[in-house]
Amino acid sequence: MPDAKAPTDMPTESATDARGVTLTDGTSFGAGVGAGGSSGTGAEYAPALDPAYIEFTRPPLLPGADVSEVPPPDSCAGYLGAATSTTQIGLIRIPKVATWFDTSDLTDSSPFVQQEATYLSLTQYGASSGSYEPGKPTTASLGNAELLLDTSGGSTVVVWPRTLTGDQQQQVVADAAKQGWALLRGGEQGDVTTANLFLRMKGTSPSFLGGFTPTPDRAGVPCYFDATRARRAGPT
């Protein structure tokens, strides 16, 4: 997450009734709940992202937010999300992949041993369906060892768009294999969603400093919605 900022530095507006909201870039739109009668709701929006990069942010708490406790400590999701291009090849570098609980050789008497994380995954979403196909370049999800860690303990992932020709796909697959990089097939844009990628780390150790959610031992990844200001605005 390049140039991470604290929630208080993010451009978040909150409206207690139905009124217009003007963003920091001058854009105006209607916000609030109107005739619904509830107060304290308003606009929530992510920071501006550079379209030349795949930039991950941590969104507000949503259904299926992958949190280890309810409510979570900062009312934010337990994963990171990023938009991916539907026309350009994306390259993602994870400098250090957390250690995970290895389930490849378990027996009925194997004890659980806490690692930095229990499970890690990168999963592509969008307007078209995707499938989990381990070891294939068409897979829409990678988990644990499928991230193909290199000798430094990091991982490089190539996200290739569905708009590539057959020859271009073969070239990408060959180049990735030569470099030892993992492959994900990209998503598509539709009327209500675009191609987007979620990075999850489930069951992280509270002392693991790379975990996304805050604990007494780590600050976690800043959430782009300022939950403190939302609570001050009143109930939803």
Secondary structure by P-SEA (a helix, b strand, c coil): ccccccccccbbbbbccbbbbbccccbbbbbcccccccccbbbbbccccccccbbbbbbcccccccccccccccccccbbbbbbbccbbbbbbccccccccccccccccbbbbbcccccccccccccbbbbbcccccccccccccccccccccbbbbbbbbccccaaaaaaaaaaaaaabbbbbbbccccccccbbbbbbbccccccccccccccccccccccccaaaaaaaaccc
